[in-house]
Amino acid sequence: MVASAAVYGIFVNNQIQAKPEQNTTAPDYSSQLDSIKSQMTSLNSQINSISSSLTALDTLKNNVADIQTKLNDIEDKVTLTQQHKPTV
């Protein structure tokens, strides 16, 4: 109780002693914010580019898998043809 009264007393004293002509101004961070916005735009662009690249790679992977399946089918057909080839 005594501690809280002391803190209240300090608070009241500081309020009374504060000079009314003192203005506190917040720093102007607008240029830093503009820089961050520009960086965010650049990052979003890079993310979109990476996303497009990943989509293209996924398509390529599927195409390679399809080609591999077709090559295996051809190889199987060649093997069957060679096994059933009449000997002369």
PyMOL commands that set and color helices and strands:
alter all, ss='L'
color gray80, all
select helices_A, chain A and resi 2-17+30-83
alter helices_A, ss='H'
color red, helices_A
deselect
rebuild
show_as cartoon
